[in-house]
Amino acid sequence: MKNIIFAVIMGMLILTGGLAFGGEPALNISPKLNPNLAAAQSLSRQAYDKISAAQEANEWDAEGHAQRAKDLLEQANDELKLAAQAANTSK
């Protein structure tokens, strides 16, 4: 029973933390060190911005799909940063 309660509380903290710290994808990959990953990150940010503009222009969220797409772009951005860091340490 304690394990279930602990798992539920941890899940809630993770979800709450994810919502509290979520936001626009960062542009934090060095184009000099990782030009392709930096370009991919920039395109990801452009896609995020276009989705935001579409949401504002239409004043709707396409049944949550637009927000889900933005969430996935944030996740992709985080993975691109991790890929750049991995590339930097292997050089």
C-alpha positions in Angstrom: 0.0 0.0 0.0 2.8 2.4 0.9 4.4 1.7 -2.5 1.2 2.6 -4.3 0.8 5.8 -2.4 4.5 6.7 -3.0 4.1 6.0 -6.8 1.0 8.2 -7.0 2.6 11.0 -5.2 5.8 10.8 -7.3 3.7 10.7 -10.5 1.8 13.8 -9.4 5.1 15.6 -8.6 6.6 14.7 -11.9 3.4 15.8 -13.8 3.2 19.0 -11.8 6.9 19.8 -12.3 6.6 19.1 -16.0 3.7 21.6 -16.3 5.4 24.2 -14.2 8.7 24.1 -16.0 7.3 23.5 -19.6 7.6 26.3 -22.1 9.0 27.2 -25.5 11.8 25.1 -26.7 15.2 26.7 -26.0 17.8 27.5 -28.6 20.8 26.3 -26.6 22.9 24.2 -29.0 26.0 25.8 -30.4 25.9 26.1 -34.2 29.7 26.1 -34.2 30.0 22.8 -32.3 26.9 21.0 -33.7 25.6 22.8 -36.8 23.1 20.1 -37.8 21.7 19.7 -34.3 21.5 23.4 -33.9 19.6 23.7 -37.2 17.2 20.9 -36.2 16.6 22.7 -32.9 15.9 25.9 -34.7 13.4 24.2 -37.0 11.7 22.6 -34.0 11.4 26.0 -32.4 9.9 27.4 -35.6 7.3 24.7 -35.7 6.4 25.3 -32.1 6.0 29.1 -32.9 3.8 28.3 -35.9 1.6 26.0 -33.9 1.2 28.8 -31.2 0.3 31.3 -33.9 -2.3 28.9 -35.3 -3.8 28.4 -31.8 -4.0 32.2 -31.3 -5.4 32.9 -34.7 -8.1 30.2 -34.5 -8.7 30.6 -30.7 -8.9 26.8 -30.4 -6.6 23.9 -29.7 -7.8 21.4 -32.3 -9.1 19.1 -29.5 -5.8 19.2 -27.7 -3.8 18.0 -30.7 -2.0 21.3 -31.2 -0.9 21.3 -27.5 0.2 17.7 -27.8 2.3 18.6 -30.8 3.9 21.4 -28.9 4.6 19.1 -26.0 6.3 16.6 -28.3 8.4 19.4 -29.9 9.6 20.4 -26.4 10.5 16.8 -25.8 12.4 16.6 -29.2 14.2 19.8 -28.3 15.4 18.3 -25.0 16.6 15.2 -26.8 18.5 17.3 -29.4 20.3 19.1 -26.5 21.2 15.7 -25.0 22.5 14.6 -28.4 24.6 17.7 -28.7 26.0 17.1 -25.2 26.8 13.5 -26.0 28.5 14.6 -29.2 30.5 17.1 -27.4 31.8 14.6 -24.8 32.7 12.1 -27.5 34.9 14.5 -29.4 
